[in-house]
Amino acid sequence: MTDFDYRPGWPDAIVTGYGVMRTAMQVASHDEENVGLRWALQPALLEGGPWTMVVIGDLTIRTAQRFAGVQAFAYVHCRDMPPLADGDWEQANTILTDHAGWITHGLYDFAAQALRGATAGELDDALIPRSTPDHELDLAPTDTEDSSDVN
């Protein structure tokens, strides 16, 4: 993004750190219809000097007896990109769409490990895949889109 020192041979976009936003687990009602795993990525902008691109990974698992979830994030820096501004969702969506294929793997590993730790002894570890599952993209609404349907 701006003041990041790229070294020769580095790729055009890199992840410079990971973190966990939240973990949750609760006993769920016996809901047999909504069981499964969901792994979704969405863009976020972090304020501070120039705005920083963050990708949020949302991993949720529902069984008939439990709900477990974690939200983790990755800081993403791109070479030769103008600084992001508040509300620059179109550019954030483009970055995510262009780089989701490789961001998903490290972010999923980080999120899955956090979820394994948070649910140890309560959720069967085998329910959290070791390989990165297919991701969904939850892109941010842009100024040109109707945002009335956004939660």
Beta strands, then each sheet from edge to edge (+ up, - down):
strand 1: 13-27
strand 2: 36-46
strand 3: 52-62
strand 4: 66-78
strand 5: 136-137
sheet 1: 1+ 4- 3+ 2- 5-
end
